[in-house]
Amino acid sequence: MIEMVIEQVLTQKVDFSRYVGQWVVICENKVVAHDKNLNKVQKEIKECKRVPTIAKIPKKDTLIF
Amino acid sequence: MSIIFRYEHVPRKDGTLRHAPFIPLLITNKFGRTMKIIALLDSGADTTVIPKDLAEVIGLKEKKTDSETGGIGGKVKVKESKLRFRIAGNRESYSLEVPALVLQDADADVPLLLGRHGFFEQFNITFKQNEEKIVLKKISPKKVY
């Protein structure tokens, strides 16, 4: 059977390292907004004509609770 | 049937990449806006943890009373809630609701952490670290005779 894999959302065509510690909003394969507080990019989330992708790029490697 | 996700390559500040089991969740907010949120599948977390600003954007209802959760990193203030989302593959899709804790510290540097309660009971989950893949196989409900 052919394995159907869902590929990465964070494409390596974009340098996300500049957004470390921030939320990024991706609309139609482009970063349309980024901020430390997601509330500040609500306008761009609303205006995206497709389903926007939202990712937090954490500063730390280990997330402990 | 299974849903297979490739690990995300999340950048560090020095430009190197951290390969980790992040998966996309489809979440619809109170205004009907659907968003694809990238969540870290965290087998070490009992419960799903949601950053405060994300909870606000989704419009999650929180219980009024504060509680605390903690681990090796110390204690943090949280409020209890529930998170509804859909997880979709190429041929199948599942809607789920899981218990969640909303972090009250607005400056917490964490993504959405998808913990075990409510999620790991629903799927057989395989972390293929060497292949950088996560395999989710839905568990059929037990038949009662």
N, CA and C atoms of all chains as a GROMACS GRO file, in nm:
protein
  630
    1MET      N    1   0.084  -0.120   0.000
    1MET     CA    2   0.000   0.000   0.000
    1MET      C    3   0.088   0.126   0.000
    2ILE      N    4   0.046   0.226  -0.076
    2ILE     CA    5   0.123   0.350  -0.081
    2ILE      C    6   0.101   0.427   0.049
    3GLU      N    7   0.209   0.475   0.108
    3GLU     CA    8   0.198   0.549   0.233
    3GLU      C    9   0.169   0.696   0.202
    4MET      N   10   0.058   0.746   0.253
    4MET     CA   11   0.022   0.886   0.230
    4MET      C   12   0.068   0.968   0.350
    5VAL      N   13   0.171   1.046   0.330
    5VAL     CA   14   0.228   1.124   0.441
    5VAL      C   15   0.186   1.270   0.428
    6ILE      N   16   0.143   1.327   0.541
    6ILE     CA   17   0.114   1.470   0.544
    6ILE      C   18   0.248   1.541   0.561
    7GLU      N   19   0.284   1.618   0.463
    7GLU     CA   20   0.417   1.681   0.466
    7GLU      C   21   0.421   1.800   0.562
    8GLN      N   22   0.543   1.850   0.583
    8GLN     CA   23   0.562   1.959   0.678
    8GLN      C   24   0.487   2.085   0.637
    9VAL      N   25   0.441   2.155   0.736
    9VAL     CA   26   0.374   2.283   0.712
    9VAL      C   27   0.477   2.395   0.706
   10LEU      N   28   0.576   2.387   0.795
   10LEU     CA   29   0.680   2.489   0.799
   10LEU      C   30   0.782   2.459   0.688
   11THR      N   31   0.751   2.505   0.569
   11THR     CA   32   0.836   2.477   0.454
   11THR      C   33   0.976   2.537   0.473
   12GLN      N   34   1.073   2.467   0.423
   12GLN     CA   35   1.211   2.516   0.438
   12GLN      C   36   1.244   2.625   0.336
   13LYS      N   37   1.145   2.659   0.253
   13LYS     CA   38   1.168   2.770   0.158
   13LYS      C   39   1.166   2.905   0.230
   14VAL      N   40   1.110   2.905   0.352
   14VAL     CA   41   1.104   3.029   0.430
   14VAL      C   42   1.200   3.016   0.547
   15ASP      N   43   1.273   3.123   0.575
   15ASP     CA   44   1.364   3.123   0.690
   15ASP      C   45   1.285   3.165   0.814
   16PHE      N   46   1.241   3.064   0.890
   16PHE     CA   47   1.161   3.092   1.009
   16PHE      C   48   1.246   3.130   1.130
   17SER      N   49   1.380   3.118   1.116
   17SER     CA   50   1.465   3.144   1.233
   17SER      C   51   1.453   3.290   1.280
   18ARG      N   52   1.414   3.381   1.191
   18ARG     CA   53   1.399   3.520   1.231
   18ARG      C   54   1.275   3.541   1.320
   19TYR      N   55   1.190   3.438   1.327
   19TYR     CA   56   1.066   3.451   1.405
   19TYR      C   57   1.071   3.374   1.538
   20VAL      N   58   1.189   3.332   1.579
   20VAL     CA   59   1.201   3.255   1.705
   20VAL      C   60   1.143   3.337   1.821
   21GLY      N   61   1.060   3.272   1.901
   21GLY     CA   62   0.995   3.340   2.014
   21GLY      C   63   0.864   3.406   1.975
   22GLN      N   64   0.822   3.390   1.850
   22GLN     CA   65   0.702   3.458   1.801
   22GLN      C   66   0.601   3.359   1.740
   23TRP      N   67   0.480   3.407   1.726
   23TRP     CA   68   0.379   3.338   1.646
   23TRP      C   69   0.396   3.382   1.502
   24VAL      N   70   0.376   3.291   1.410
   24VAL     CA   71   0.374   3.330   1.269
   24VAL      C   72   0.238   3.288   1.210
   25VAL      N   73   0.188   3.373   1.122
   25VAL     CA   74   0.064   3.343   1.050
   25VAL      C   75   0.102   3.324   0.904
   26ILE      N   76   0.070   3.206   0.851
   26ILE     CA   77   0.103   3.174   0.712
   26ILE      C   78  -0.027   3.167   0.633
   27CYS      N   79  -0.032   3.245   0.526
   27CYS     CA   80  -0.151   3.246   0.441
   27CYS      C   81  -0.105   3.225   0.298
   28GLU      N   82  -0.157   3.125   0.232
   28GLU     CA   83  -0.119   3.092   0.093
   28GLU      C   84   0.034   3.086   0.078
   29ASN      N   85   0.095   3.010   0.168
   29ASN     CA   86   0.241   2.983   0.167
   29ASN      C   87   0.329   3.105   0.195
   30LYS      N   88   0.270   3.212   0.242
   30LYS     CA   89   0.350   3.331   0.275
   30LYS      C   90   0.328   3.369   0.421
   31VAL      N   91   0.436   3.414   0.487
   31VAL     CA   92   0.420   3.466   0.623
   31VAL      C   93   0.358   3.605   0.611
   32VAL      N   94   0.236   3.619   0.660
   32VAL     CA   95   0.166   3.747   0.646
   32VAL      C   96   0.170   3.829   0.775
   33ALA      N   97   0.208   3.766   0.887
   33ALA     CA   98   0.216   3.839   1.013
   33ALA      C   99   0.298   3.758   1.112
   34HIS      N  100   0.359   3.829   1.207
   34HIS     CA  101   0.433   3.763   1.316
   34HIS      C  102   0.436   3.857   1.434
   35ASP      N  103   0.424   3.801   1.552
   35ASP     CA  104   0.428   3.883   1.673
   35ASP      C  105   0.442   3.790   1.794
   36LYS      N  106   0.491   3.848   1.905
   36LYS     CA  107   0.501   3.768   2.028
   36LYS      C  108   0.363   3.738   2.084
   37ASN      N  109   0.267   3.828   2.058
   37ASN     CA  110   0.131   3.809   2.108
   37ASN      C  111   0.036   3.783   1.990
   38LEU      N  112  -0.029   3.669   1.994
   38LEU     CA  113  -0.115   3.629   1.883
   38LEU      C  114  -0.235   3.723   1.865
   39ASN      N  115  -0.276   3.788   1.975
   39ASN     CA  116  -0.388   3.881   1.966
   39ASN      C  117  -0.360   3.996   1.868
   40LYS      N  118  -0.231   4.029   1.852
   40LYS     CA  119  -0.196   4.145   1.769
   40LYS      C  120  -0.197   4.114   1.619
   41VAL      N  121  -0.217   3.986   1.583
   41VAL     CA  122  -0.219   3.953   1.440
   41VAL      C  123  -0.357   3.898   1.398
   42GLN      N  124  -0.458   3.932   1.478
   42GLN     CA  125  -0.593   3.881   1.448
   42GLN      C  126  -0.646   3.932   1.315
   43LYS      N  127  -0.608   4.057   1.279
   43LYS     CA  128  -0.655   4.117   1.153
   43LYS      C  129  -0.609   4.031   1.034
   44GLU      N  130  -0.482   3.992   1.037
   44GLU     CA  131  -0.426   3.912   0.927
   44GLU      C  132  -0.489   3.772   0.924
   45ILE      N  133  -0.520   3.718   1.041
   45ILE     CA  134  -0.586   3.586   1.046
   45ILE      C  135  -0.724   3.596   0.980
   46LYS      N  136  -0.794   3.704   1.013
   46LYS     CA  137  -0.929   3.727   0.961
   46LYS      C  138  -0.927   3.748   0.809
   47GLU      N  139  -0.826   3.819   0.762
   47GLU     CA  140  -0.822   3.858   0.620
   47GLU      C  141  -0.774   3.748   0.527
   48CYS      N  142  -0.714   3.643   0.581
   48CYS     CA  143  -0.663   3.534   0.497
   48CYS      C  144  -0.780   3.465   0.426
   49LYS      N  145  -0.768   3.452   0.294
   49LYS     CA  146  -0.880   3.395   0.219
   49LYS      C  147  -0.884   3.242   0.222
   50ARG      N  148  -0.773   3.180   0.262
   50ARG     CA  149  -0.771   3.035   0.279
   50ARG      C  150  -0.767   3.008   0.430
   51VAL      N  151  -0.750   2.880   0.467
   51VAL     CA  152  -0.734   2.848   0.610
   51VAL      C  153  -0.592   2.888   0.651
   52PRO      N  154  -0.578   2.986   0.740
   52PRO     CA  155  -0.442   3.027   0.779
   52PRO      C  156  -0.376   2.923   0.868
   53THR      N  157  -0.245   2.913   0.855
   53THR     CA  158  -0.168   2.826   0.944
   53THR      C  159  -0.102   2.913   1.049
   54ILE      N  160  -0.111   2.869   1.174
   54ILE     CA  161  -0.055   2.947   1.284
   54ILE      C  162   0.041   2.859   1.363
   55ALA      N  163   0.162   2.908   1.380
   55ALA     CA  164   0.263   2.829   1.451
   55ALA      C  165   0.341   2.918   1.546
   56LYS      N  166   0.372   2.863   1.663
   56LYS     CA  167   0.461   2.934   1.756
   56LYS      C  168   0.599   2.873   1.737
   57ILE      N  169   0.698   2.958   1.720
   57ILE     CA  170   0.836   2.911   1.708
   57ILE      C  171   0.902   2.931   1.844
   58PRO      N  172   0.906   2.825   1.926
   58PRO     CA  173   0.956   2.845   2.064
   58PRO      C  174   1.106   2.873   2.070
   59LYS      N  175   1.144   2.949   2.174
   59LYS     CA  176   1.287   2.980   2.193
   59LYS      C  177   1.363   2.858   2.242
   60LYS      N  178   1.297   2.785   2.333
   60LYS     CA  179   1.367   2.673   2.398
   60LYS      C  180   1.339   2.541   2.329
   61ASP      N  181   1.436   2.452   2.336
   61ASP     CA  182   1.420   2.318   2.280
   61ASP      C  183   1.331   2.232   2.367
   62THR      N  184   1.345   2.249   2.498
   62THR     CA  185   1.274   2.162   2.591
   62THR      C  186   1.161   2.238   2.656
   63LEU      N  187   1.043   2.181   2.647
   63LEU     CA  188   0.925   2.244   2.706
   63LEU      C  189   0.880   2.158   2.822
   64ILE      N  190   0.902   2.208   2.943
   64ILE     CA  191   0.874   2.124   3.060
   64ILE      C  192   0.762   2.182   3.143
   65PHE      N  193   0.668   2.095   3.177
   65PHE     CA  194   0.564   2.134   3.274
   65PHE      C  195   0.557   2.031   3.384
   66MET      N  196  -0.689   0.218   0.871
   66MET     CA  197  -0.633   0.339   0.808
   66MET      C  198  -0.554   0.420   0.912
   67SER      N  199  -0.455   0.492   0.860
   67SER     CA  200  -0.371   0.572   0.948
   67SER      C  201  -0.350   0.711   0.889
   68ILE      N  202  -0.322   0.803   0.978
   68ILE     CA  203  -0.279   0.936   0.934
   68ILE      C  204  -0.130   0.947   0.970
   69ILE      N  205  -0.050   0.981   0.872
   69ILE     CA  206   0.095   0.989   0.895
   69ILE      C  207   0.140   1.133   0.872
   70PHE      N  208   0.206   1.188   0.972
   70PHE     CA  209   0.259   1.324   0.962
   70PHE      C  210   0.412   1.320   0.961
   71ARG      N  211   0.470   1.402   0.880
   71ARG     CA  212   0.616   1.420   0.883
   71ARG      C  213   0.650   1.514   0.998
   72TYR      N  214   0.759   1.488   1.070
   72TYR     CA  215   0.805   1.581   1.175
   72TYR      C  216   0.828   1.720   1.114
   73GLU      N  217   0.796   1.822   1.191
   73GLU     CA  218   0.829   1.958   1.147
   73GLU      C  219   0.975   1.988   1.180
   74HIS      N  220   1.034   2.073   1.100
   74HIS     CA  221   1.170   2.121   1.126
   74HIS      C  222   1.158   2.264   1.176
   75VAL      N  223   1.166   2.278   1.308
   75VAL     CA  224   1.144   2.408   1.369
   75VAL      C  225   1.280   2.475   1.393
   76PRO      N  226   1.297   2.597   1.343
   76PRO     CA  227   1.429   2.661   1.354
   76PRO      C  228   1.462   2.708   1.495
   77ARG      N  229   1.590   2.706   1.523
   77ARG     CA  230   1.642   2.771   1.644
   77ARG      C  231   1.700   2.905   1.601
   78LYS      N  232   1.734   2.987   1.700
   78LYS     CA  233   1.786   3.120   1.669
   78LYS      C  234   1.917   3.114   1.591
   79ASP      N  235   1.996   3.007   1.615
   79ASP     CA  236   2.125   2.997   1.546
   79ASP      C  237   2.111   2.940   1.404
   80GLY      N  238   1.990   2.920   1.361
   80GLY     CA  239   1.968   2.874   1.223
   80GLY      C  240   1.961   2.723   1.209
   81THR      N  241   2.000   2.648   1.313
   81THR     CA  242   1.989   2.501   1.306
   81THR      C  243   1.841   2.462   1.324
   82LEU      N  244   1.812   2.339   1.292
   82LEU     CA  245   1.672   2.296   1.296
   82LEU      C  246   1.648   2.190   1.401
   83ARG      N  247   1.536   2.204   1.471
   83ARG     CA  248   1.494   2.104   1.568
   83ARG      C  249   1.386   2.020   1.501
   84HIS      N  250   1.409   1.890   1.492
   84HIS     CA  251   1.312   1.802   1.428
   84HIS      C  252   1.220   1.748   1.535
   85ALA      N  253   1.093   1.782   1.529
   85ALA     CA  254   1.004   1.747   1.640
   85ALA      C  255   0.865   1.710   1.590
   86PRO      N  256   0.792   1.630   1.672
   86PRO     CA  257   0.660   1.582   1.631
   86PRO      C  258   0.548   1.686   1.647
   87PHE      N  259   0.550   1.785   1.562
   87PHE     CA  260   0.442   1.883   1.557
   87PHE      C  261   0.338   1.835   1.456
   88ILE      N  262   0.210   1.851   1.489
   88ILE     CA  263   0.106   1.812   1.393
   88ILE      C  264   0.002   1.924   1.381
   89PRO      N  265  -0.059   1.936   1.263
   89PRO     CA  266  -0.160   2.042   1.246
   89PRO      C  267  -0.298   2.003   1.299
   90LEU      N  268  -0.358   2.093   1.377
   90LEU     CA  269  -0.495   2.073   1.426
   90LEU      C  270  -0.584   2.179   1.361
   91LEU      N  271  -0.700   2.140   1.316
   91LEU     CA  272  -0.794   2.236   1.259
   91LEU      C  273  -0.889   2.281   1.370
   92ILE      N  274  -0.882   2.409   1.401
   92ILE     CA  275  -0.961   2.464   1.511
   92ILE      C  276  -1.049   2.578   1.457
   93THR      N  277  -1.175   2.575   1.492
   93THR     CA  278  -1.267   2.682   1.450
   93THR      C  279  -1.298   2.771   1.570
   94ASN      N  280  -1.278   2.902   1.552
   94ASN     CA  281  -1.302   2.992   1.666
   94ASN      C  282  -1.450   3.028   1.676
   95LYS      N  283  -1.482   3.111   1.776
   95LYS     CA  284  -1.624   3.140   1.805
   95LYS      C  285  -1.691   3.219   1.692
   96PHE      N  286  -1.609   3.278   1.601
   96PHE     CA  287  -1.667   3.351   1.487
   96PHE      C  288  -1.679   3.263   1.362
   97GLY      N  289  -1.645   3.135   1.377
   97GLY     CA  290  -1.657   3.042   1.265
   97GLY      C  291  -1.534   3.037   1.176
   98ARG      N  292  -1.425   3.103   1.220
   98ARG     CA  293  -1.302   3.105   1.140
   98ARG      C  294  -1.220   2.981   1.171
   99THR      N  295  -1.191   2.901   1.067
   99THR     CA  296  -1.109   2.781   1.088
   99THR      C  297  -0.962   2.814   1.066
  100MET      N  298  -0.879   2.765   1.158
  100MET     CA  299  -0.735   2.790   1.151
  100MET      C  300  -0.663   2.657   1.167
  101LYS      N  301  -0.547   2.649   1.104
  101LYS     CA  302  -0.463   2.530   1.121
  101LYS      C  303  -0.355   2.566   1.222
  102ILE      N  304  -0.364   2.507   1.340
  102ILE     CA  305  -0.268   2.540   1.446
  102ILE      C  306  -0.167   2.426   1.460
  103ILE      N  307  -0.041   2.460   1.462
  103ILE     CA  308   0.062   2.359   1.472
  103ILE      C  309   0.086   2.328   1.620
  104ALA      N  310   0.060   2.202   1.659
  104ALA     CA  311   0.071   2.162   1.800
  104ALA      C  312   0.181   2.057   1.817
  105LEU      N  313   0.250   2.066   1.930
  105LEU     CA  314   0.352   1.966   1.962
  105LEU      C  315   0.283   1.846   2.029
  106LEU      N  316   0.295   1.731   1.969
  106LEU     CA  317   0.238   1.609   2.026
  106LEU      C  318   0.330   1.567   2.142
  107ASP      N  319   0.280   1.586   2.266
  107ASP     CA  320   0.366   1.574   2.384
  107ASP      C  321   0.324   1.455   2.470
  108SER      N  322   0.391   1.344   2.449
  108SER     CA  323   0.355   1.223   2.525
  108SER      C  324   0.390   1.237   2.674
  109GLY      N  325   0.469   1.336   2.709
  109GLY     CA  326   0.507   1.358   2.849
  109GLY      C  327   0.409   1.447   2.923
  110ALA      N  328   0.315   1.505   2.853
  110ALA     CA  329   0.218   1.595   2.918
  110ALA      C  330   0.089   1.518   2.944
  111ASP      N  331   0.040   1.524   3.069
  111ASP     CA  332  -0.087   1.458   3.100
  111ASP      C  333  -0.200   1.521   3.020
  112THR      N  334  -0.200   1.653   3.018
  112THR     CA  335  -0.313   1.727   2.962
  112THR      C  336  -0.263   1.827   2.857
  113THR      N  337  -0.352   1.859   2.766
  113THR     CA  338  -0.322   1.961   2.664
  113THR      C  339  -0.305   2.098   2.731
  114VAL      N  340  -0.205   2.173   2.686
  114VAL     CA  341  -0.177   2.304   2.743
  114VAL      C  342  -0.185   2.409   2.631
  115ILE      N  343  -0.260   2.515   2.659
  115ILE     CA  344  -0.284   2.618   2.557
  115ILE      C  345  -0.231   2.752   2.605
  116PRO      N  346  -0.147   2.818   2.525
  116PRO     CA  347  -0.104   2.953   2.564
  116PRO      C  348  -0.224   3.049   2.571
  117LYS      N  349  -0.213   3.146   2.662
  117LYS     CA  350  -0.324   3.240   2.690
  117LYS      C  351  -0.373   3.312   2.563
  118ASP      N  352  -0.277   3.365   2.483
  118ASP     CA  353  -0.319   3.443   2.366
  118ASP      C  354  -0.388   3.356   2.261
  119LEU      N  355  -0.344   3.232   2.249
  119LEU     CA  356  -0.410   3.142   2.154
  119LEU      C  357  -0.554   3.112   2.200
  120ALA      N  358  -0.568   3.090   2.332
  120ALA     CA  359  -0.703   3.064   2.387
  120ALA      C  360  -0.796   3.182   2.360
  121GLU      N  361  -0.740   3.304   2.368
  121GLU     CA  362  -0.822   3.424   2.343
  121GLU      C  363  -0.864   3.433   2.197
  122VAL      N  364  -0.770   3.402   2.107
  122VAL     CA  365  -0.801   3.408   1.964
  122VAL      C  366  -0.905   3.302   1.925
  123ILE      N  367  -0.895   3.186   1.988
  123ILE     CA  368  -0.993   3.080   1.961
  123ILE      C  369  -1.128   3.115   2.025
  124GLY      N  370  -1.123   3.188   2.136
  124GLY     CA  371  -1.245   3.221   2.210
  124GLY      C  372  -1.286   3.109   2.303
  125LEU      N  373  -1.187   3.045   2.364
  125LEU     CA  374  -1.216   2.934   2.456
  125LEU      C  375  -1.280   2.983   2.584
  126LYS      N  376  -1.376   2.908   2.632
  126LYS     CA  377  -1.434   2.940   2.763
  126LYS      C  378  -1.348   2.875   2.870
  127GLU      N  379  -1.314   2.951   2.972
  127GLU     CA  380  -1.232   2.896   3.081
  127GLU      C  381  -1.315   2.892   3.208
  128LYS      N  382  -1.284   2.796   3.295
  128LYS     CA  383  -1.346   2.796   3.428
  128LYS      C  384  -1.295   2.918   3.503
  129LYS      N  385  -1.378   2.976   3.590
  129LYS     CA  386  -1.339   3.100   3.657
  129LYS      C  387  -1.228   3.080   3.758
  130THR      N  388  -1.226   2.963   3.821
  130THR     CA  389  -1.127   2.941   3.927
  130THR      C  390  -0.990   2.904   3.871
  131ASP      N  391  -0.888   2.965   3.932
  131ASP     CA  392  -0.749   2.933   3.896
  131ASP      C  393  -0.711   2.798   3.955
  132SER      N  394  -0.628   2.727   3.886
  132SER     CA  395  -0.565   2.611   3.948
  132SER      C  396  -0.418   2.613   3.909
  133GLU      N  397  -0.346   2.516   3.956
  133GLU     CA  398  -0.202   2.512   3.927
  133GLU      C  399  -0.167   2.378   3.866
  134THR      N  400  -0.072   2.382   3.777
  134THR     CA  401  -0.018   2.256   3.728
  134THR      C  402   0.134   2.268   3.736
  135GLY      N  403   0.198   2.157   3.746
  135GLY     CA  404   0.343   2.167   3.761
  135GLY      C  405   0.414   2.042   3.716
  136GLY      N  406   0.542   2.056   3.702
  136GLY     CA  407   0.627   1.945   3.665
  136GLY      C  408   0.768   1.978   3.707
  137ILE      N  409   0.863   1.933   3.629
  137ILE     CA  410   1.002   1.959   3.664
  137ILE      C  411   1.032   2.109   3.659
  138GLY      N  412   0.964   2.179   3.570
  138GLY     CA  413   0.990   2.322   3.551
  138GLY      C  414   0.928   2.412   3.656
  139GLY      N  415   0.853   2.356   3.752
  139GLY     CA  416   0.789   2.436   3.856
  139GLY      C  417   0.641   2.447   3.831
  140LYS      N  418   0.576   2.533   3.915
  140LYS     CA  419   0.430   2.544   3.904
  140LYS      C  420   0.390   2.664   3.819
  141VAL      N  421   0.280   2.648   3.746
  141VAL     CA  422   0.226   2.759   3.667
  141VAL      C  423   0.076   2.766   3.690
  142LYS      N  424   0.022   2.891   3.682
  142LYS     CA  425  -0.122   2.910   3.700
  142LYS      C  426  -0.193   2.878   3.570
  143VAL      N  427  -0.303   2.804   3.583
  143VAL     CA  428  -0.381   2.764   3.466
  143VAL      C  429  -0.530   2.774   3.498
  144LYS      N  430  -0.610   2.774   3.393
  144LYS     CA  431  -0.755   2.760   3.409
  144LYS      C  432  -0.801   2.645   3.322
  145GLU      N  433  -0.895   2.570   3.374
  145GLU     CA  434  -0.941   2.451   3.299
  145GLU      C  435  -1.035   2.490   3.186
  146SER      N  436  -1.025   2.415   3.078
  146SER     CA  437  -1.111   2.440   2.963
  146SER      C  438  -1.124   2.310   2.882
  147LYS      N  439  -1.184   2.324   2.766
  147LYS     CA  440  -1.192   2.210   2.673
  147LYS      C  441  -1.159   2.260   2.534
  148LEU      N  442  -1.085   2.179   2.460
  148LEU     CA  443  -1.046   2.220   2.325
  148LEU      C  444  -1.109   2.125   2.224
  149ARG      N  445  -1.182   2.186   2.128
  149ARG     CA  446  -1.239   2.108   2.018
  149ARG      C  447  -1.152   2.129   1.895
  150PHE      N  448  -1.123   2.022   1.824
  150PHE     CA  449  -1.045   2.036   1.701
  150PHE      C  450  -1.071   1.917   1.610
  151ARG      N  451  -1.021   1.931   1.488
  151ARG     CA  452  -1.032   1.823   1.391
  151ARG      C  453  -0.892   1.789   1.346
  152ILE      N  454  -0.869   1.661   1.327
  152ILE     CA  455  -0.739   1.616   1.278
  152ILE      C  456  -0.766   1.545   1.146
  153ALA      N  457  -0.693   1.586   1.043
  153ALA     CA  458  -0.728   1.538   0.909
  153ALA      C  459  -0.608   1.482   0.836
  154GLY      N  460  -0.632   1.367   0.773
  154GLY     CA  461  -0.533   1.308   0.683
  154GLY      C  462  -0.582   1.324   0.541
  155ASN      N  463  -0.523   1.250   0.449
  155ASN     CA  464  -0.566   1.260   0.310
  155ASN      C  465  -0.701   1.193   0.287
  156ARG      N  466  -0.730   1.091   0.365
  156ARG     CA  467  -0.852   1.014   0.340
  156ARG      C  468  -0.946   1.006   0.459
  157GLU      N  469  -0.904   1.059   0.572
  157GLU     CA  470  -0.988   1.048   0.691
  157GLU      C  471  -0.971   1.171   0.779
  158SER      N  472  -1.070   1.193   0.861
  158SER     CA  473  -1.069   1.311   0.947
  158SER      C  474  -1.149   1.279   1.074
  159TYR      N  475  -1.102   1.330   1.187
  159TYR     CA  476  -1.169   1.301   1.314
  159TYR      C  477  -1.189   1.429   1.394
  160SER      N  478  -1.306   1.443   1.453
  160SER     CA  479  -1.333   1.555   1.541
  160SER      C  480  -1.320   1.508   1.685
  161LEU      N  481  -1.252   1.587   1.764
  161LEU     CA  482  -1.226   1.547   1.902
  161LEU      C  483  -1.248   1.665   1.996
  162GLU      N  484  -1.274   1.633   2.122
  162GLU     CA  485  -1.276   1.735   2.227
  162GLU      C  486  -1.193   1.682   2.342
  163VAL      N  487  -1.095   1.760   2.383
  163VAL     CA  488  -1.005   1.711   2.490
  163VAL      C  489  -1.004   1.812   2.605
  164PRO      N  490  -0.983   1.764   2.728
  164PRO     CA  491  -0.965   1.859   2.839
  164PRO      C  492  -0.836   1.937   2.818
  165ALA      N  493  -0.835   2.063   2.855
  165ALA     CA  494  -0.717   2.146   2.831
  165ALA      C  495  -0.696   2.243   2.946
  166LEU      N  496  -0.572   2.287   2.961
  166LEU     CA  497  -0.537   2.387   3.061
  166LEU      C  498  -0.487   2.511   2.990
  167VAL      N  499  -0.546   2.625   3.022
  167VAL     CA  500  -0.503   2.751   2.959
  167VAL      C  501  -0.402   2.819   3.052
  168LEU      N  502  -0.283   2.842   3.001
  168LEU     CA  503  -0.178   2.909   3.080
  168LEU      C  504  -0.220   3.053   3.109
  169GLN      N  505  -0.204   3.097   3.232
  169GLN     CA  506  -0.243   3.234   3.266
  169GLN      C  507  -0.128   3.333   3.251
  170ASP      N  508  -0.008   3.285   3.237
  170ASP     CA  509   0.106   3.373   3.211
  170ASP      C  510   0.110   3.404   3.061
  171ALA      N  511   0.081   3.530   3.029
  171ALA     CA  512   0.071   3.569   2.888
  171ALA      C  513   0.207   3.563   2.817
  172ASP      N  514   0.316   3.562   2.894
  172ASP     CA  515   0.449   3.563   2.832
  172ASP      C  516   0.510   3.424   2.818
  173ALA      N  517   0.435   3.321   2.848
  173ALA     CA  518   0.490   3.184   2.841
  173ALA      C  519   0.531   3.152   2.696
  174ASP      N  520   0.653   3.102   2.681
  174ASP     CA  521   0.707   3.076   2.547
  174ASP      C  522   0.682   2.930   2.508
  175VAL      N  523   0.556   2.897   2.487
  175VAL     CA  524   0.523   2.758   2.451
  175VAL      C  525   0.424   2.755   2.335
  176PRO      N  526   0.436   2.654   2.250
  176PRO     CA  527   0.332   2.635   2.149
  176PRO      C  528   0.214   2.561   2.212
  177LEU      N  529   0.116   2.529   2.134
  177LEU     CA  530   0.007   2.442   2.181
  177LEU      C  531   0.066   2.303   2.204
  178LEU      N  532   0.050   2.252   2.327
  178LEU     CA  533   0.102   2.118   2.361
  178LEU      C  534  -0.016   2.021   2.367
  179LEU      N  535  -0.015   1.925   2.279
  179LEU     CA  536  -0.123   1.825   2.277
  179LEU      C  537  -0.083   1.709   2.366
  180GLY      N  538  -0.146   1.704   2.485
  180GLY     CA  539  -0.111   1.603   2.585
  180GLY      C  540  -0.193   1.475   2.569
  181ARG      N  541  -0.179   1.386   2.669
  181ARG     CA  542  -0.235   1.251   2.653
  181ARG      C  543  -0.386   1.243   2.676
  182HIS      N  544  -0.436   1.312   2.781
  182HIS     CA  545  -0.578   1.294   2.817
  182HIS      C  546  -0.669   1.334   2.702
  183GLY      N  547  -0.755   1.244   2.664
  183GLY     CA  548  -0.854   1.271   2.561
  183GLY      C  549  -0.804   1.246   2.420
  184PHE      N  550  -0.672   1.236   2.402
  184PHE     CA  551  -0.619   1.216   2.267
  184PHE      C  552  -0.551   1.080   2.251
  185PHE      N  553  -0.465   1.047   2.346
  185PHE     CA  554  -0.391   0.921   2.332
  185PHE      C  555  -0.481   0.799   2.351
  186GLU      N  556  -0.599   0.820   2.413
  186GLU     CA  557  -0.694   0.709   2.425
  186GLU      C  558  -0.762   0.680   2.290
  187GLN      N  559  -0.759   0.778   2.202
  187GLN     CA  560  -0.834   0.768   2.076
  187GLN      C  561  -0.754   0.703   1.962
  188PHE      N  562  -0.622   0.704   1.976
  188PHE     CA  563  -0.536   0.656   1.867
  188PHE      C  564  -0.426   0.564   1.920
  189ASN      N  565  -0.385   0.471   1.836
  189ASN     CA  566  -0.257   0.406   1.858
  189ASN      C  567  -0.154   0.496   1.792
  190ILE      N  568  -0.058   0.543   1.871
  190ILE     CA  569   0.035   0.645   1.821
  190ILE      C  570   0.176   0.587   1.815
  191THR      N  571   0.239   0.600   1.699
  191THR     CA  572   0.376   0.553   1.684
  191THR      C  573   0.465   0.672   1.647
  192PHE      N  574   0.569   0.691   1.727
  192PHE     CA  575   0.669   0.792   1.693
  192PHE      C  576   0.783   0.721   1.620
  193LYS      N  577   0.797   0.745   1.491
  193LYS     CA  578   0.907   0.685   1.415
  193LYS      C  579   1.019   0.789   1.408
  194GLN      N  580   1.099   0.791   1.514
  194GLN     CA  581   1.199   0.896   1.527
  194GLN      C  582   1.300   0.895   1.411
  195ASN      N  583   1.345   0.776   1.373
  195ASN     CA  584   1.446   0.769   1.266
  195ASN      C  585   1.390   0.810   1.130
  196GLU      N  586   1.262   0.784   1.110
  196GLU     CA  587   1.199   0.823   0.982
  196GLU      C  588   1.136   0.961   0.990
  197GLU      N  589   1.136   1.019   1.111
  197GLU     CA  590   1.073   1.149   1.136
  197GLU      C  591   0.925   1.149   1.095
  198LYS      N  592   0.855   1.049   1.145
  198LYS     CA  593   0.712   1.038   1.115
  198LYS      C  594   0.634   1.006   1.243
  199ILE      N  595   0.510   1.053   1.246
  199ILE     CA  596   0.417   1.017   1.353
  199ILE      C  597   0.301   0.944   1.285
  200VAL      N  598   0.266   0.828   1.337
  200VAL     CA  599   0.156   0.752   1.278
  200VAL      C  600   0.041   0.748   1.379
  201LEU      N  601  -0.075   0.794   1.336
  201LEU     CA  602  -0.194   0.791   1.420
  201LEU      C  603  -0.293   0.692   1.361
  202LYS      N  604  -0.326   0.590   1.438
  202LYS     CA  605  -0.424   0.491   1.392
  202LYS      C  606  -0.542   0.495   1.488
  203LYS      N  607  -0.657   0.530   1.435
  203LYS     CA  608  -0.775   0.546   1.521
  203LYS      C  609  -0.815   0.414   1.583
  204ILE      N  610  -0.844   0.419   1.710
  204ILE     CA  611  -0.889   0.299   1.781
  204ILE      C  612  -1.041   0.291   1.766
  205SER      N  613  -1.090   0.177   1.719
  205SER     CA  614  -1.235   0.161   1.706
  205SER      C  615  -1.296   0.147   1.845
  206PRO      N  616  -1.413   0.205   1.865
  206PRO     CA  617  -1.477   0.188   1.996
  206PRO      C  618  -1.509   0.040   2.021
  207LYS      N  619  -1.495   0.001   2.148
  207LYS     CA  620  -1.522  -0.139   2.182
  207LYS      C  621  -1.670  -0.170   2.163
  208LYS      N  622  -1.697  -0.286   2.108
  208LYS     CA  623  -1.837  -0.325   2.091
  208LYS      C  624  -1.891  -0.380   2.223
  209VAL      N  625  -2.010  -0.339   2.256
  209VAL     CA  626  -2.074  -0.389   2.378
  209VAL      C  627  -2.187  -0.482   2.336
  210TYR      N  628  -2.183  -0.604   2.384
  210TYR     CA  629  -2.287  -0.701   2.348
  210TYR      C  630  -2.386  -0.717   2.463
   0.00000   0.00000   0.00000
